[in-house]
Amino acid sequence: MKNLLYIFAFALISCASSQINKFDNSDLVGTWNWTNTDGGFGNHIHKTPESLGKKVQLTLEKNYQFSIFEDSKETFKGTYTLTMKKAIYSNKEERFIQLSGDQQISGIILSGIIRLTKPNILEISDNNYDGLGSMFSRVE
């Protein structure tokens, strides 16, 4: 009986962990240039490649691998996960991206609610009230 309980518990854990990254990422796959970050209390934060003095590129691959380049030099590489979280602005479940190692670049949001606002414009929002959102344009 105890063995049966262990098998059942293992099956539950396996099923739960297999749900991570089962979300379609085909629309996100590609290379994205960071264009701006805006938001904050009273929408007072406005960052661009010019204001930060750096160009940032995010590459998302179909196999849930990512890489980040700053000024054409690879600075981070790893995996990303997609899960569903309730977005504070839409009040709906939306895709949430999390990079391995919780990679951060000052002034740029890389983990949060992720959506395409137009076919070639990607937005990542930190999902906080008075929070920040970063925009990326697809490299053609």
RAFEN-V304921 format. One record per pair of residues at least 6 apart in sequence whose C-alpha atoms are under 8 Angstrom apart, sorted by the first residue. I is the first residue (numbers start at 1). J is the second residue. D is the distance in whole Angstrom. If there is no record, write none. Layout:
BEGIN
i=I j=J d=D
i=I j=J d=D
END
This chain:
BEGIN
i=20 j=81 d=7
i=20 j=82 d=6
i=20 j=83 d=6
i=21 j=64 d=8
i=21 j=81 d=6
i=21 j=82 d=5
i=21 j=83 d=7
i=22 j=82 d=8
i=23 j=82 d=6
i=23 j=83 d=7
i=23 j=95 d=8
i=25 j=62 d=7
i=26 j=62 d=7
i=27 j=116 d=8
i=28 j=60 d=7
i=28 j=116 d=8
i=28 j=122 d=8
i=29 j=59 d=7
i=29 j=60 d=5
i=29 j=61 d=5
i=29 j=62 d=6
i=30 j=59 d=6
i=30 j=60 d=5
i=30 j=61 d=6
i=30 j=138 d=7
i=30 j=139 d=8
i=31 j=57 d=7
i=31 j=58 d=6
i=31 j=59 d=4
i=31 j=60 d=6
i=31 j=138 d=6
i=31 j=139 d=6
i=32 j=57 d=6
i=32 j=58 d=5
i=32 j=59 d=6
i=32 j=122 d=8
i=32 j=136 d=5
i=32 j=137 d=5
i=32 j=138 d=4
i=32 j=139 d=6
i=33 j=55 d=8
i=33 j=56 d=6
i=33 j=57 d=5
i=33 j=58 d=6
i=33 j=136 d=5
i=33 j=137 d=5
i=33 j=138 d=6
i=33 j=139 d=7
i=34 j=49 d=7
i=34 j=55 d=7
i=34 j=56 d=5
i=34 j=57 d=6
i=34 j=58 d=7
i=34 j=134 d=7
i=34 j=135 d=6
i=34 j=136 d=4
i=34 j=137 d=7
i=35 j=48 d=6
i=35 j=49 d=7
i=35 j=134 d=8
i=35 j=135 d=6
i=35 j=136 d=5
i=35 j=137 d=7
i=36 j=46 d=7
i=36 j=47 d=5
i=36 j=48 d=4
i=36 j=49 d=7
i=36 j=108 d=8
i=36 j=134 d=6
i=36 j=135 d=5
i=36 j=136 d=7
i=37 j=45 d=7
i=37 j=46 d=6
i=37 j=47 d=5
i=37 j=48 d=7
i=37 j=107 d=7
i=37 j=108 d=6
i=37 j=109 d=7
i=37 j=132 d=7
i=37 j=133 d=5
i=37 j=134 d=4
i=37 j=135 d=6
i=38 j=44 d=8
i=38 j=45 d=5
i=38 j=46 d=5
i=38 j=47 d=6
i=38 j=132 d=6
i=38 j=133 d=6
i=38 j=134 d=7
i=39 j=45 d=5
i=39 j=46 d=7
i=39 j=130 d=6
i=39 j=131 d=6
i=39 j=132 d=4
i=39 j=133 d=6
i=40 j=130 d=5
i=40 j=131 d=5
i=40 j=132 d=6
i=41 j=130 d=5
i=41 j=131 d=7
i=42 j=130 d=7
i=43 j=130 d=7
i=47 j=107 d=7
i=49 j=55 d=5
i=49 j=56 d=8
i=52 j=107 d=8
i=54 j=70 d=7
i=54 j=71 d=6
i=55 j=70 d=6
i=55 j=71 d=5
i=55 j=72 d=8
i=56 j=68 d=7
i=56 j=69 d=6
i=56 j=70 d=5
i=56 j=71 d=6
i=56 j=72 d=8
i=57 j=68 d=6
i=57 j=69 d=5
i=57 j=70 d=7
i=57 j=72 d=8
i=58 j=66 d=7
i=58 j=67 d=6
i=58 j=68 d=5
i=58 j=69 d=7
i=59 j=66 d=5
i=59 j=67 d=5
i=59 j=68 d=6
i=60 j=66 d=5
i=60 j=67 d=7
i=64 j=79 d=6
i=64 j=80 d=5
i=64 j=81 d=7
i=65 j=77 d=8
i=65 j=78 d=6
i=65 j=79 d=4
i=65 j=80 d=6
i=66 j=77 d=6
i=66 j=78 d=5
i=66 j=79 d=6
i=66 j=80 d=7
i=66 j=99 d=8
i=67 j=74 d=7
i=67 j=75 d=8
i=67 j=76 d=6
i=67 j=77 d=4
i=67 j=78 d=7
i=68 j=74 d=6
i=68 j=75 d=6
i=68 j=76 d=5
i=68 j=77 d=6
i=69 j=75 d=6
i=69 j=76 d=7
i=76 j=103 d=7
i=78 j=99 d=7
i=78 j=100 d=6
i=78 j=101 d=8
i=79 j=99 d=6
i=79 j=100 d=5
i=80 j=97 d=7
i=80 j=98 d=5
i=80 j=99 d=4
i=80 j=100 d=6
i=81 j=96 d=8
i=81 j=97 d=6
i=81 j=98 d=5
i=81 j=99 d=7
i=81 j=100 d=8
i=82 j=95 d=6
i=82 j=96 d=5
i=82 j=97 d=5
i=82 j=98 d=7
i=83 j=95 d=6
i=83 j=96 d=5
i=83 j=97 d=7
i=84 j=93 d=6
i=84 j=94 d=5
i=84 j=95 d=5
i=84 j=96 d=6
i=85 j=92 d=8
i=85 j=93 d=5
i=85 j=94 d=6
i=85 j=95 d=6
i=85 j=96 d=6
i=85 j=113 d=8
i=86 j=92 d=5
i=86 j=93 d=4
i=86 j=94 d=6
i=87 j=93 d=6
i=87 j=94 d=6
i=87 j=113 d=7
i=87 j=127 d=6
i=88 j=127 d=6
i=88 j=128 d=7
i=88 j=129 d=7
i=89 j=127 d=8
i=94 j=113 d=7
i=94 j=114 d=8
i=95 j=113 d=6
i=95 j=114 d=6
i=95 j=115 d=7
i=96 j=111 d=7
i=96 j=112 d=5
i=96 j=113 d=4
i=96 j=114 d=6
i=97 j=110 d=8
i=97 j=111 d=5
i=97 j=112 d=5
i=97 j=113 d=6
i=97 j=114 d=6
i=98 j=110 d=8
i=98 j=111 d=5
i=98 j=112 d=7
i=99 j=110 d=7
i=99 j=111 d=6
i=102 j=111 d=8
i=103 j=110 d=7
i=104 j=110 d=7
i=108 j=133 d=8
i=108 j=134 d=6
i=109 j=124 d=6
i=109 j=125 d=7
i=109 j=126 d=7
i=109 j=132 d=7
i=109 j=133 d=6
i=109 j=134 d=5
i=110 j=124 d=6
i=110 j=134 d=8
i=111 j=124 d=7
i=111 j=125 d=8
i=111 j=126 d=7
i=112 j=124 d=6
i=112 j=125 d=5
i=112 j=126 d=5
i=112 j=127 d=6
i=113 j=123 d=8
i=113 j=124 d=5
i=113 j=125 d=5
i=113 j=126 d=6
i=113 j=127 d=6
i=114 j=122 d=7
i=114 j=123 d=6
i=114 j=124 d=5
i=114 j=125 d=7
i=115 j=122 d=6
i=115 j=123 d=5
i=115 j=124 d=7
i=116 j=122 d=5
i=116 j=123 d=6
i=117 j=123 d=7
i=120 j=137 d=6
i=120 j=138 d=5
i=121 j=135 d=7
i=121 j=136 d=6
i=121 j=137 d=5
i=121 j=138 d=6
i=122 j=135 d=6
i=122 j=136 d=5
i=122 j=137 d=6
i=122 j=138 d=8
i=123 j=133 d=7
i=123 j=134 d=6
i=123 j=135 d=5
i=123 j=136 d=6
i=124 j=133 d=6
i=124 j=134 d=5
i=124 j=135 d=7
i=125 j=131 d=8
i=125 j=132 d=6
i=125 j=133 d=4
i=125 j=134 d=6
i=126 j=132 d=6
i=126 j=133 d=6
END
